[in-house]
Amino acid sequence: AKVADQILVDAKAPKDAVLPGGNGLAFDWTLIAGRRWSVPWLLAGGLTAQNGALAIQKTGARQLDVSSGVESAPGIKDAEKIRAFIAAVAT
């Protein structure tokens, strides 16, 4: 039976984290490199304009979930960081 329509692959939150996500932590992308998923998936966890393209290259991700990597302060999205992220990962 199908359990999910899509899978979110994210870094594990640190033990002292207040939130389960949005901690700006990346994980070792080689752990999922070459993995075949039965449903669509998206990559999250510490993504920024500086590492987004490498994340795609290492994992084959077709979808990225970015949050804190495009913020100027916690919870405040930065238009320039968003533009830079999109430019960096666009193919």
C-alpha positions as CSV (number, residue, x, y, z in Angstrom):
1,A,0.0,0.0,0.0
2,K,1.2,3.5,-0.8
3,V,2.0,5.4,2.4
4,A,3.1,8.8,1.1
5,D,2.8,10.8,-2.1
6,Q,6.2,12.3,-1.6
7,I,9.2,11.9,0.7
8,L,11.1,14.8,2.4
9,V,14.8,13.9,3.0
10,D,16.2,16.2,5.7
11,A,19.0,16.3,8.3
12,K,18.2,15.0,11.8
13,A,17.6,17.8,14.2
14,P,20.1,18.1,17.0
15,K,19.0,16.9,20.4
16,D,18.6,20.4,21.8
17,A,16.6,21.7,18.8
18,V,13.4,23.5,19.5
19,L,12.0,22.6,16.0
20,P,12.2,19.3,14.1
21,G,13.4,21.2,11.0
22,G,14.7,24.6,9.9
23,N,17.9,24.2,11.8
24,G,20.2,24.9,8.8
25,L,22.0,21.6,9.1
26,A,23.1,19.6,6.0
27,F,23.8,15.9,6.2
28,D,26.2,13.6,4.3
29,W,24.5,13.5,0.9
30,T,26.5,10.4,-0.2
31,L,24.1,8.5,2.2
32,I,21.4,8.9,-0.5
33,A,23.5,9.2,-3.7
34,G,22.1,6.8,-6.3
35,R,19.1,5.8,-4.2
36,R,16.0,4.9,-6.1
37,W,12.8,6.0,-4.4
38,S,9.3,4.6,-5.2
39,V,7.7,8.0,-4.9
40,P,9.0,11.5,-5.7
41,W,11.3,13.0,-3.1
42,L,12.8,16.4,-2.2
43,L,16.0,17.3,-0.5
44,A,16.1,19.6,2.5
45,G,18.6,20.5,5.2
46,G,21.1,23.3,5.3
47,L,20.7,24.2,1.6
48,T,22.2,27.5,0.5
49,A,23.3,29.2,-2.7
50,Q,26.8,28.0,-1.9
51,N,25.9,24.3,-1.7
52,G,22.7,23.8,-3.6
53,A,24.2,22.9,-6.9
54,L,26.6,20.4,-5.2
55,A,23.6,18.9,-3.4
56,I,21.9,18.3,-6.7
57,Q,25.1,16.9,-8.2
58,K,25.7,14.4,-5.3
59,T,22.1,13.3,-4.8
60,G,20.3,13.7,-8.1
61,A,17.6,15.7,-6.4
62,R,15.0,17.2,-8.7
63,Q,13.3,19.2,-5.9
64,L,14.9,21.2,-3.1
65,D,13.3,22.6,0.1
66,V,15.2,25.7,1.3
67,S,14.2,27.8,4.3
68,S,16.9,29.1,6.7
69,G,19.4,29.1,3.8
70,V,17.6,32.1,2.3
71,E,17.0,34.1,5.5
72,S,18.7,37.2,6.7
73,A,17.5,36.5,10.2
74,P,15.5,33.7,11.7
75,G,12.1,33.6,10.0
76,I,13.0,36.6,7.7
77,K,13.3,35.6,4.0
78,D,15.8,37.7,2.1
79,A,14.9,38.4,-1.6
80,E,18.5,38.6,-2.7
81,K,19.4,35.3,-1.0
82,I,16.4,33.7,-2.7
83,R,17.5,35.1,-6.1
84,A,21.0,33.9,-5.5
85,F,19.8,30.4,-4.5
86,I,17.6,30.1,-7.6
87,A,20.5,31.3,-9.9
88,A,22.9,28.8,-8.3
89,V,20.7,25.7,-8.7
90,A,19.0,26.5,-12.0
91,T,20.0,24.1,-14.8
